[in-house]
Amino acid sequence: MGQFVHVVIVTLKPEATAALVEDVREVMESVSVKLPGFVGSVLLVSDDQTRISVVSIWSDRHSWAQAQWEDRIQDAMVELFKAADNVESQSYNEVARYVMR
């Protein structure tokens, strides 16, 4: 089995998007790279600015679960829920990856 992927999709009002994106970027840049098992992440914003998707890739589910106890990540999740109209969280196991070179 491949890596563990976690996706959070936040639905919110467009006027709240820019501030939340900056908060998420700050956390991704300052905390994520220091976490054991962290492979990478992608931050996506829909064309209409009403959805933000945060995709994080981990070596395994255990590494992701341990990261949830990090204070900065907990604080960021609270901010996501406060800003959001809706939050959806999904977990996946990677089975294939195709990269153009």
Secondary structure by P-SEA (a helix, b strand, c coil): ccbbbbbbbbbbcccccaaaaaaaaaaaacccccccccccbbbbbcccccbbbbbbbcccaaaaaaacccaaaaaaaaaaaaaccbbbbbbbbbccccccc
